[in-house]
Amino acid sequence: MTAKQYLNQIKRYTKNISRIERTIKEIRRTAGGAKAIDYSKDKVQTSPSNHTEDMIIKAMELEDKLIAQKDMYQDAVALITNQINQLNNPLYAEILYQKYVELKSLEQIAVSINFSYPYVKHMHGWALVSFEQTFLSNQKENTQ
């Protein structure tokens, strides 16, 4: 796993959380849109419909999954932030933190730290190399 892949797990958790939240919202919207029953018409024997109940159960299952994803997200943010803060170069740490924890673009980072975009892009590459050598080189050696 490269440093970029490792650090992007925060972004993946963020996207998963957003996706699950949108799905829950859609299920609730659909389940809440149940129509009232018209008892004035002739009664027809039918099997009971559990569609709304099934949707509510699905939403509850997704809420459990959402809680688990949020826990994993928080754990990943804490671990990655700690690792980034251990880098010897404060500029590398700042760039990686803003890029992978705050999810800023390199252009936004360049503005916030008052450096040119090409310089930040170059430093980002070196910061990834430094992070990989510091934290991920042991993982690669163990998997070979």
Secondary structure as UniProt FT lines:
FT   HELIX           3..7
FT   HELIX           9..32
FT   TURN            39..40
FT   HELIX           51..85
FT   HELIX           90..96
FT   HELIX           97..101
FT   HELIX           106..113
FT   HELIX           117..131
FT   HELIX           132..136
FT   HELIX           137..143
//
